[in-house]
């Protein structure tokens, strides 16, 4: 099989594929990312044909690796890049234990991190991508890595996964050479990946102190709402893929995060409204 090695923040991956095409797309988009030292990796992702004949006849990509889901549906070869990204997400979600994982996006300014989490469609990926084009440092789109010891957010600046209308919105502000291929009618809708700004990659080993947690909700009149700590804690446990596996260590890390980080629910109807609300909160932080 063909393979490539790459580092994203604290995690190192080997991606192997029966086809060269997905790896060529990965290499182009991850060209500025370092390779693991001495070839040592944390996880392996394998892209294999569902059946031997599916390598050549109606090629079908099955996601395999150190961790895998037996009932996961294969993807067409044209969506091999998406399969690789999904495979990397799966390894982190099921196998990472060095940090508490939150399904959240994060950006940084002045050494402080803004963390955004919410249901699919809340706009957290688009918000983090837009803020990264407006002076913030992009730290991650899929996972926020909360240090179990220091409580800092560690960067995990993977490719930004843009869906449906977000693709066109980002095309208006980001250079064309940072976009991956268009993939239409995927299980997640129309998708296009965006390479983070070069600063995010160059500084992906620099953590930041979490200073604000937002639960954004797109499509509603702009507003900020307080939230009770019990609700925040429960929603974050639901947003974590390894909270249960970490046991007491995860409980202590999450409790500290909820106790120390100001939190608001935020409704918005446009990026401009969201940025205005975020700026108003950010200006009042210590």
C-alpha positions, 0 to 999 in steps of 0.5 A: 500500500502507498502511505504518508506520515504527518504530524498534527499538533501532538498526534502523529498519523500514518495514512496508508491507501490502496490507491494513490489518489487520496494520498496525493490530495492529502500531500498537497493539502498537508504539505506545510505540516511536519513529518513525525520524528523517526517515523513514530506514529500514534495511529494508522489509518488504512483506506482499502477496497471493501471487496478485492474487485472494488479496487478497480471496478467501481472503486469503494473505499473502506476506512480501517485502522487501529480503531474502526467501526464495523458498520461504517459505509464505504465511500466512493474513491472520488471521496477518498480524501474525506475517507482519510480525514474521517479515519483520522477523526476516528482514531482520535475519537476512539484512541486518544487519551493524553487530553480530554477531547471536546468536539469543538473548534478553537481560536486564539488571541493574546495568548487566550483561547476561545472555544466553541462547541455545539450541535452540527449546523451551529456554525462553529467550523465556519466561525473559527475559519472566519475568525482565523482570516480576521486576526485570530490564530486557528487552533482546531476545527474538529477537536479541542484538546484540553490538557489534563494537567495544565488546563490549557487548550493544545492546538490540533489544526487539521484541515477545516471541513467546510460544508454546503453554504460555508464553502462559498462564504469562505471562498469570498475571504480565503485564497483559492490555493488553500482549498481542496477538491470539491466533493458533492453529495457526500454523507455530510453534504457538499464538502470542501477542505480548507488549509488553515493559515500558515501561522496556525501550522507554524505555531501548532505546538503553542497551547493557550489558556481557555478564556471563553466558551461559547455555545453558538446557534446559527439562524436566530436573532443575535443574543447572548444568554447565561448558562448554569454550570450543571447544563454546561458540564452535561453538554460538554460530557456529551461533546467529549469522545473520551470523557468516560474512558479517562475516568476520574482524570477526565472528571477533574479536568472538565470540572476545572474547565467549567469552574474557571472558564466564562461561558455564554450561549450565543445566537446569531444570523451572520458572521458579522453579528457573531464577531460583534458579540464575540468582540463585546465579550472578549473586551471584558475578559481579564 
